[in-house]
């Protein structure tokens, strides 16, 4: 099994890369998706988040109001640390469970947005970073996700710098260009991952 950490700043296009790698046959473990699962209604995770932040972060239906919680934690590093201390161990446990279920010859790609920030690079056989210039990230967040420039800059500021991410990378995928330029790079990375997996 080859364990790969895939990361990139918000708006860099990491999700598109993980989708392509899954299409090639990678076993994808998506930390963001797991992070949503562990705080669904009725979970101990949601109970813990409500305990820390109050019932004001719930929708009328009792689910987590993500935009409301996001506006609190992305403006306050201490509050973000409180949230991470609740969610990250739950995500880690579920990720490990999914990894154990993958076959011994698998290329397991862990899609982890905060890999750099949380010092997780040593957990993987290699790290792939999807890289884009800050201006590209900003443009995508505003035009594709409908964020205000202020919101986008706050999200970007809460993450590692481009230089910090590149420093932990074994392989870098440059995603400043159009999607057509992304596919050949991902194909090349997949060939390298399968080569390394076969080499043991």
N, C-alpha and C positions, 0 to 999 in steps of 0.2 A: 504494500500500500504506500502510495506517495501522498503525503499530507501537504497541501498547498494553502497558504494564506493569501487571499485576494483582497486588496484594499484600494482606496482612492478617496480623494476629497469629495464632498458633496457636489454634485453636478459634473463630476469628471467622466461619468459614463460607466462606472463599475457594474451597475446592474445589467447593462447591455452586454458587457464582456462575460459576466457570469451566465447569462442566458445562452450566449454562443458556446461557451465551454460545456454547458450541460447538453447542448445539442450535439456536441462531438462525443459525448459519452462520460463526461465527468460526473461524479456523485457530488451534487451541490448541497452544501449545508449553509443556509442563509440566516445569518445571525439576526438580521432585522426582522425577518418573518418569525423566527423563534421568539424574539423579544416581544412581538405582538401576542404570540400564543400564550406566553407565560403570565400575561396580565389580562387575559380574557375574564369576563365575569365568572365568578365562582372559584377563581384560582387563589391560592395563598399569595401569589405575586401581587394580584390586584389589591387584596386586603392590606398587604404591607405598604403599597404605594398610597392608598387612602389613609392609612395610619400616619404616614409621614407628611402628606400634603393636604389632607382634609377632603371632605365629600364634594367640595367645589370643583374638583377635577373630573367629576363624573358627568356623563350625559344624563338626561332625564330617564333614559332606559337602564341606567346603571353600568354602562360601559365606560371605559377610559376616554375622556375627551382629550385626544392627542394634541390638537392645536392649542388648547388652553394650557395643558401641562408644558408643552414646548415653549410657550411664551414666558412661562415662569422660569424654567431651568436654563434656557439658552441666554437669559439675561443675568444669570447669577450662578457663578461657578460652584459655589458651595452647595446650592440646591441641586445642581446637576450631579455633584459628587454623591449626594444623598440618594438620588434616583439610581445612579449607576451601581451603588453598593447593594441595592435591592435586586436590580434586574440582572446584572452581569453574572453572579454565581448561578442563577437559574438558567440563563442562556448557556453557560459553560457546561452544566450538567446535562442538559438536553442535547447539546452538540456532541458531547462525548458518547452519548447513547446512540445517536444516529451514525457516528463514525464507526462504532463497534459493529453495527449492522451491515456495513459495506463489505464487499468481498475483499480478500487479501490482495488481489491484483488491481484493485481500483485506484484511480486518481481521484482523491477526495479534495474538493475545492471548498474551503471555508470562506464564504463571503462575509468579511468582517470590517465594517466601516471604521471602527475605532481601534484597529490593530496596532497602529503606531502609537496612539495616545496611551494605550494601556500596556505597552511594552510586551505585546504578545508574539512578536516575530520568532523568538526562540522555540515556540511551540510547534513550528512547522518545518518541514524539510526544505521548503523554499517559499519566498514571498514574491508575489506578482503585484506590482503597483500600476494602477491605471492613472495616468498623469495628464493634467490639462492646466493651461495657464490660468491664474486667478481671474483674469478678465473673461476668459471663456466660461469658467464656472459661474461667474456672476451673471453673464448674459443668459446662460441656460436656465438658471434659477428664476430669473425675472420673466423670461419669455415662455419657458416651457412649464414651470411650476407655479407661475403667478405670484411669486413673492415680491414684496417691495424691495427696493435696493437695500434699505436698512435691515430688513429681516434676513436677506441673503448674506449680507456682510456679517451679521451677528452669528449666523450658523457657521460660516466659514471661519470666523475668528475663534469659535469654540473647538475647532479641530486643529490637528497638527499642521505645521507649515508644509508647503510643497517640498522644501529641502529636507525636512525631517522624514517625510514619507520616502523620498528617493534614497535616503541614507540606509533604510532597512531593506531596500528592494534587491532581489536577485535578478529579476526580469522587470523591465519597464515597458508598458504599452502606452504610446503617445496618442492621446485622443483629443487633439486640438482641431483636427480636421473633420470632414464629413464621414458618415457611417461607412461609406464605400472604402475609405482608407483604413478603417478599423478591422474589417474582416480578415485581410491577409495577415495582419499582425497577430490576431488571435489564433489563426490557423498555425502560424509559425510557433507560437507559444505552446499550443496543444501538442505539436510534434515534439517539442523539447520535453514537455512533461511526460508524454508516453515513453520517450526514449529513456528518461531517468527512471521511470517506474519499472521498465523492463530490465534496466541495469541493476535494479535493487539498491 
